[in-house]
């Protein structure tokens, strides 16, 4: 399933960390069968003997109410904590999610601990927080781009596709062009390996204006043509100014990746790019989440005027 762009990351990352925010224990559960009861007894015995995998599984049963077990988050936290003490990475991450609401600072410390143990998913989560791509109230974390880059780079080295994408976003978020080529390659990896619609979009944008890759309308069109046919963009995750940029690209290339007329329309493209550049800052201080949208609008207008 294609990944969705940066705005969705803000939501998706919070959900990944914070499913426990809305969870409440259930008071009743179905009765376990005899076979299930015997398996549960065996699993509990192994957990009590210190088996971290068993502790992780037993805790999960109390989160999900599996096999007739009562949903009880306190019991789950206790067993995840025991496994986490043995550096059981999956338990550390589950525990960080469950502690996010009552102890956000402790939850982030657990994420960093799992990241230090080499877990790519944890490195991505830590990078998201330190990059300021998500905000966890009460975490005590101040944005630190250097720390974020280190975590993303470590995770990307493990072919963690969301980290490849995040790292590419950071490499291409400034006017300094020195890392654009690296960013383009990371987007390619995220697009091909991670089936990322956002990475496909960004590769089309990079080729359209020659950032880190050869400027080529043919290559841009090839990447953009994948959108709407296996790589789906959701307009709800873009600001109005960003949608104007996308509408301009759609009109320029005569493609239909957001819906609408699929015929080339230079006048509409010019109007859309101009409207994007005239947009007022929003509550985040900018009409664009990623600075590349503004740069792309400016350079596409120059192409249209030549």
Secondary structure as UniProt FT lines:
FT   HELIX           6..18
FT   HELIX           19..22
FT   HELIX           34..48
FT   TURN            49..50
FT   HELIX           52..64
FT   HELIX           66..68
FT   HELIX           73..84
FT   TURN            85..87
FT   HELIX           89..99
FT   TURN            100..102
FT   HELIX           104..116
FT   TURN            117..118
FT   HELIX           120..130
FT   TURN            131..132
FT   TURN            137..138
FT   HELIX           145..156
FT   TURN            157..159
FT   HELIX           161..171
FT   TURN            178..179
FT   HELIX           180..194
FT   HELIX           197..209
FT   HELIX           217..224
FT   TURN            225..226
FT   TURN            228..230
FT   HELIX           235..237
FT   HELIX           240..253
FT   HELIX           266..277
FT   TURN            283..284
FT   HELIX           292..305
//
